[in-house]
């Protein structure tokens, strides 16, 4: 473990200690923030307009332990999946993905997905259902996931934190 330089009494050199505490904190489930990675992938690199634009949001568990994520996006703002798209014109489109349909009043076990050690889990999203994609050209897509629910009420340790995918590009053709 790296040690911070000694701080004299009354000194204002508390930054090294604060940085060490932040680095040691990780997520509240004890997982390293790098243990879970987020990516957005496309089955194809080009899609015709109008039409579906299917993407996969992939969660990769790089830890030796199973990680549990909350996929009840938007429900009680405990877990969010935000998609940002930059259109060919430079216009930025941003939207939180919130699944439609009836759901129970509270969180239930089906709202969580277990990701075994060293495995990936993908969630399919059709961008054309969530965004008005009308321009032909190159689009940049980025996804951000955040979760604050720890899972105590359901007896499970749920990953908490915030992470962002790398920006990926795709072509839409008219």
PyMOL commands that set and color helices and strands:
alter all, ss='L'
color gray80, all
select helices_A, chain A and resi 15-25+33-35+75-77+109-111+127-130+152-154
alter helices_A, ss='H'
color red, helices_A
select strands_A, chain A and resi 36-42+46-48+54-61+67-70+79-86+92-96+112-115+120-126+137-147+161-164+168-173
alter strands_A, ss='S'
color yellow, strands_A
deselect
rebuild
show_as cartoon
